[in-house]
Amino acid sequence: MKLTSLSAVLGATAFSLITLTSAHAAIDVDAAKALSKKNDCTKCHAPDKAKKGPSLKKIADKYRGKADGQEKAIKNMTSGLKVKLEDGTEEEHKIIDTKDPAQLKNLADWILSH
């Protein structure tokens, strides 16, 4: 009985690791970086330090693991919502120059991977 339970746990763990690995492998990092660069995202965001806006890591920490995290990240990039900057001021977030859902999803997934 213990062997069966252990096998079930190990199998579930292996499945989870494969799923996580597959999710990260699906991100086209080069395409995400190119879209980020094209839209001047690095003007306000850096991978691990605050600039005018929060770091990509801070954004990822805010949305990662939430059922609607990707959706919220995309909404922030596409709707021109007011955002609070690191200095406390507010301004409208620049709208990403693409309507392609696959590109937006890839960019959001890349940000959430930080």
N, C-alpha and C positions, 0 to 999 in steps of 0.2 A: 504494500500500500504506500509506504514512504517513497519507494522508488518511482512509482507512478506519479505521485505529487511532485517530486523533484523534477521528473521529466517534463511535466506540464509547465512548471515554473521556468525551467531552462528554455523550453520551446517558446513560451510567451516572451521571454527576455530577448531571445535571438530574433524573433519576429519584430519586436519593437526596435531593435538596433538596425535591422535591415530597412525598416520603414523610415527611420530617421536618416540613415545614410542615403537612401533613395531620394528623400525630399531635398537634402542638401545637394546631391549630385544633379538635380534637375535645374538648379540655378545656373544661368549663363552669366557668369561673373563679368566677362569681357563686355557683353551687351549692356549689362546694368551699369558698369562703370562708364561706358560710352554715352549712354543716355543721361547719366548723372552729370557728366562733363559737358555735354551739349546744352544742358539746361542750367548750368552754373550752380549746381547744388553745392559744390565745394566752396563757393563763396561764403556760404553761411554754415555749412556742416563739415566736420572732419570725422574720421573714423572713431577716434577715441578721446577727443578733447572738444570742449565747447568753443565755438567761434561766435558769430553773431547769433546763431541758433544752436540748439543742443547737438551733441555728438550723435553719430549714428548708433553708437552703443547705448546711449541714453534713450534714444527713440526705440531701439530694439527691446530694451528692458521694459519700456512702457507697454508695448503691444505684444511681445512674444508670448506664446502660450495661450493667448485669449482667442476664443472661437472667432471673433470678428476683428482680430488684430490686423490681418492683411487688408481687410475691407476698410478699416479706419485709416491705415497708412495711405492707401490709395486715395481715399476721400480727401485727406490733407494735401495730397499732391495735385489733385485735380479740381478742387472747388474754390480755391482762393480764399479759404477761411482766414479769419484773423488769428494770428499766432502771437504768443508772448515771447519776446526775445530775451536773451540772457541778461540784457541791461534793464529789463523790466518794461520796456516800451512794447507796443503792439503794432503790427502791420499785416497786410494781407500776404499770405504765402503765395509765392509765384506758382502759376499753374504749369505743370509739366506739358511740354510740347509734343504730345502724342495722344491719340485716341485708341491706340491698339491695346486691347485688354491684356494680351499676352505680354507685351512690353511692360505695362504697368504692374502686372502680377510679378513678373521677374524682378523688376526694380524693388518692389515692396518686399519680396522674399529675400533679396540680397541685403536690404537694409536690416530686416529682422534677423538675419544670420550673424550680425555683428555682436 
